[in-house]
């Protein structure tokens, strides 16, 4: 592959690179680019951390009473189905 | 089912996937037989995941609760029409997605949201454009306490909420629920390429907003 640009790294390859979905030759080209491009290293690190933070912001748990409400709701609805 | 974040049956991969599929098939048969205990098992396996997905799509706890109720009722009533071509979890996610999107669209009209202004821009030579301090900031090295602060979370929540529905959906399925790109594509009924493109744009947009919050100072661009 010809020399990688920042545009190519960020727009075309970054996600697959972080998912380890690229062939070794392309991954090596990208790593050569990262070795001389601090802005792309910074972008990659912050992109990766963004992904992690999204995963960490989910609600911790469904409220326990919701399961009780769900059971009651389903029992009522299914009882209606039988008539 | 699938995904890094799911527990027990849901988090298995490779050889465990066979066990998971067999467990789901057995559950489907019990549900078809009207086994009430099977419904309880279904709830234990999927209620939280349905709620979490519904919450992220609707951004409303009450709506998410209603979606959970609708989804489980639908699954139980329509289990006989489940053909098993997709995994049970995939089918449940698809039902959940559709129910949550309908609920969301009933609440708020989505008015031509565009992410273009939140994506990185580039110079003709392929380098990133913009203030050098902004372009080189690496806030991933920021102390964990700052990254997990209430303010950062609020900023992130607002940014996720501001995403177009279809972008937020793939982001949640992939980065919250832990589905693979292929599994997300199966749930939303689109190509893997389309899913990957939309997901990448969503992540870049969120990264941009977090960088403005955590970076060297507001650059005024939007």
Interface residues (C-beta under 8 A of the other chain):
Chain A: X5 X6 X7 X8 X10 X11 X14 X15 X16 X38 X39 X41 X42 X43 X45 X46 X47 X48 X49 X50 X51 X53 X54 X55 X56 X57 X58 X59 X61 X62 X66 X67 X69 X70 X71 X73 X74 X77 X78 X81
Chain B: X5 X39 X40 X43 X47 X48 X51 X52 X55 X56 X65 X68 X69 X72 X73 X76 X77 X120 X122 X125 X126 X127 X128 X135 X136 X137 X138 X139 X140 X141 X147 X148 X152 X153 X156 X157 X160 X171 X175 X176 X178 X196 X199 X200 X203 X204 X206 X207 X210 X211
